[in-house]
């Protein structure tokens, strides 16, 4: 079905316009989107099965929004009016992303960032809605907002997910080429591991706030033979160095460059996982997000793992005479845009 609308690796705009209308075609074609999100928006126009859609066809007994908005759940409600979506707007506004709430599906922003955020947010919003319908639980508005901004920052670099540049176990969707800060009042921790042919290994990580400031860095020397389980051990070691004051933050973002490990931890900490092994749990935080990132985003964590080959350490205080100069230089370089 989709092949009908594709020619020479591009969309047949005239064919799509016959089904969706020119407004949606112009909006999507002018905005650089993840291909999966782009296909989603082609499908949205008169084809997403809302409760109004089901009720009209006598497939559901009511057409109200599942989130108790006291409004009919039609396309316009799903795209711009649902109270859950407005909560996402509110979080973005508090973080400094002033994105005006549009009154209807026909109104759209001209700025590229606003277009991208609106379309990306709609995609994540519908994914969360499907979790609520099928699993009885969905992502919070805070998590949707964080993921929407993450997607947009990665797209800013103009790299397509099908560019063929992936390394082993690299993420297929998170394409940022440099470290990116978490939302305000959140912590981000990056982790990595180094394994030598002699089986000597080092694991390390770094905690930073939304301005890129160093909160804590750690490294541990160990002996290991499997890099996969070593990277998992690195992430779990975070719990050994957590401090009580860290739990006052709204949430934590944990990033690593091994897609298999990140996916395992995402599934292990899913709200729908009733048989969660406590050893893999990070639910002491209000919100927890696991991201797989490109290796170039993980330079400081990789450096911590390298330093750990020589000695275990924990750097809690910002003392330049205690922390290696190259580490300090790289930290300042990555944080200079956010401080």
WOFENTA-V425121 format. One record per residue. N is the residue number from 0. OMEGA is omega in whole degrees, 0 to 359 (NA if undefined). D_LAST is the distance of its C-alpha to the last C-alpha in Angstrom with 2 decimals. Layout:
# WOFENTA-V425121
[[N,OMEGA,D_LAST] [N,OMEGA,D_LAST]]
This chain:
# WOFENTA-V425121
[[0,182,48.83] [1,181,45.41] [2,181,47.10] [3,185,49.05] [4,183,45.99] [5,176,44.70] [6,179,46.03] [7,178,44.85] [8,178,41.61] [9,182,40.80] [10,171,41.56] [11,187,44.83] [12,181,43.48] [13,180,47.00] [14,181,48.01] [15,181,44.95] [16,180,45.41] [17,183,48.91] [18,188,47.53] [19,186,44.13] [20,186,44.54] [21,182,42.80] [22,181,39.90] [23,179,38.43] [24,180,39.18] [25,182,37.41] [26,184,34.30] [27,183,33.97] [28,180,35.02] [29,184,32.43] [30,177,29.56] [31,184,28.43] [32,168,28.89] [33,184,29.44] [34,180,33.27] [35,178,33.86] [36,180,32.12] [37,178,34.07] [38,179,37.38] [39,182,36.53] [40,172,36.24] [41,182,39.52] [42,188,41.11] [43,188,39.73] [44,177,42.06] [45,181,45.19] [46,177,44.98] [47,184,42.46] [48,174,44.72] [49,179,43.59] [50,174,45.83] [51,177,47.32] [52,181,48.20] [53,182,49.89] [54,180,51.60] [55,181,53.04] [56,177,54.60] [57,179,55.92] [58,179,53.73] [59,188,51.92] [60,178,53.26] [61,183,50.46] [62,181,47.77] [63,179,45.22] [64,182,41.60] [65,182,41.25] [66,176,38.29] [67,176,40.67] [68,184,39.39] [69,176,43.04] [70,177,42.92] [71,180,44.56] [72,174,42.42] [73,184,42.93] [74,181,40.71] [75,178,39.13] [76,181,38.36] [77,187,36.75] [78,188,34.72] [79,192,33.40] [80,185,35.01] [81,183,34.83] [82,177,33.21] [83,179,31.27] [84,178,29.75] [85,174,28.92] [86,177,27.09] [87,176,24.90] [88,184,24.29] [89,178,23.37] [90,181,20.71] [91,179,19.15] [92,179,19.35] [93,180,17.57] [94,178,14.55] [95,177,14.52] [96,184,16.97] [97,182,19.82] [98,183,22.75] [99,176,26.12] [100,183,28.71] [101,185,31.68] [102,181,35.10] [103,182,37.03] [104,183,37.02] [105,180,38.23] [106,181,35.25] [107,181,32.40] [108,180,29.28] [109,182,29.33] [110,183,25.64] [111,181,25.10] [112,180,22.03] [113,178,24.09] [114,182,27.09] [115,182,25.38] [116,180,23.80] [117,182,27.19] [118,180,29.22] [119,180,27.03] [120,179,26.82] [121,179,30.59] [122,180,31.23] [123,179,29.26] [124,179,30.87] [125,175,34.32] [126,179,33.66] [127,178,32.80] [128,179,35.95] [129,176,38.06] [130,180,36.88] [131,182,37.97] [132,188,41.35] [133,183,42.18] [134,179,40.52] [135,180,40.41] [136,183,36.66] [137,176,33.61] [138,175,29.82] [139,179,28.03] [140,179,26.40] [141,180,23.01] [142,178,23.67] [143,180,24.93] [144,180,21.82] [145,182,19.53] [146,180,21.98] [147,179,22.32] [148,179,18.68] [149,179,18.80] [150,185,21.98] [151,180,20.74] [152,179,17.71] [153,181,20.28] [154,181,22.75] [155,181,20.47] [156,172,21.42] [157,181,25.06] [158,181,26.48] [159,182,29.49] [160,181,30.18] [161,185,33.58] [162,176,32.52] [163,185,34.06] [164,189,31.21] [165,171,30.90] [166,182,31.22] [167,177,33.00] [168,178,31.85] [169,181,28.93] [170,178,27.92] [171,184,29.74] [172,183,27.30] [173,194,23.67] [174,181,22.98] [175,182,19.29] [176,176,19.08] [177,180,15.58] [178,181,13.43] [179,187,12.18] [180,175,10.28] [181,173,12.73] [182,178,13.31] [183,181,12.10] [184,172,14.26] [185,173,14.98] [186,170,14.76] [187,176,15.00] [188,176,17.22] [189,183,18.37] [190,177,21.83] [191,181,24.29] [192,177,27.62] [193,181,29.60] [194,179,33.42] [195,177,35.72] [196,179,39.37] [197,183,40.49] [198,172,38.94] [199,187,36.51] [200,174,33.22] [201,175,29.69] [202,183,27.34] [203,179,23.66] [204,181,20.42] [205,176,16.84] [206,176,15.21] [207,178,11.50] [208,187,10.01] [209,175,8.54] [210,180,4.82] [211,182,6.58] [212,180,7.47] [213,174,11.13] [214,181,13.64] [215,173,16.76] [216,183,18.34] [217,174,22.07] [218,181,24.97] [219,176,28.69] [220,179,31.70] [221,176,34.48] [222,182,37.48] [223,182,37.73] [224,181,39.53] [225,186,37.99] [226,180,34.49] [227,179,34.40] [228,176,35.15] [229,179,32.90] [230,175,29.87] [231,178,31.00] [232,179,31.29] [233,180,27.71] [234,181,26.48] [235,180,28.98] [236,176,27.97] [237,183,24.73] [238,180,27.03] [239,185,28.13] [240,178,24.77] [241,177,23.56] [242,183,23.10] [243,183,24.42] [244,180,21.18] [245,182,19.77] [246,176,22.46] [247,178,21.04] [248,183,18.41] [249,182,19.78] [250,181,20.00] [251,174,19.16] [252,179,18.79] [253,184,20.63] [254,174,20.53] [255,184,23.04] [256,175,24.83] [257,186,28.35] [258,182,29.45] [259,180,32.55] [260,180,30.83] [261,179,28.21] [262,178,31.09] [263,182,33.14] [264,175,30.51] [265,180,29.95] [266,181,33.71] [267,182,34.10] [268,178,31.62] [269,180,32.92] [270,181,34.09] [271,180,37.46] [272,183,37.98] [273,183,40.40] [274,184,41.17] [275,173,37.73] [276,184,37.99] [277,182,36.04] [278,179,34.93] [279,188,32.82] [280,172,31.62] [281,187,28.07] [282,174,29.28] [283,176,28.31] [284,178,25.02] [285,179,25.30] [286,180,23.95] [287,178,23.74] [288,175,22.94] [289,180,23.88] [290,170,22.62] [291,186,24.19] [292,177,21.96] [293,185,22.73] [294,181,22.85] [295,175,20.30] [296,192,17.66] [297,188,18.84] [298,184,18.61] [299,176,17.12] [300,177,19.59] [301,178,22.32] [302,176,21.55] [303,179,21.84] [304,178,25.15] [305,178,26.33] [306,182,25.69] [307,176,27.57] [308,184,30.65] [309,180,31.17] [310,172,30.14] [311,182,28.76] [312,168,25.68] [313,177,23.12] [314,179,20.00] [315,184,18.92] [316,183,17.84] [317,178,15.15] [318,184,17.86] [319,179,17.71] [320,179,21.50] [321,183,21.81] [322,181,19.49] [323,183,20.72] [324,181,19.14] [325,177,18.97] [326,180,17.03] [327,180,14.43] [328,180,14.39] [329,177,14.03] [330,180,11.22] [331,180,9.16] [332,182,10.59] [333,186,9.80] [334,188,6.11] [335,183,5.67] [336,188,6.08] [337,184,3.81] [338,NA,0.00]]
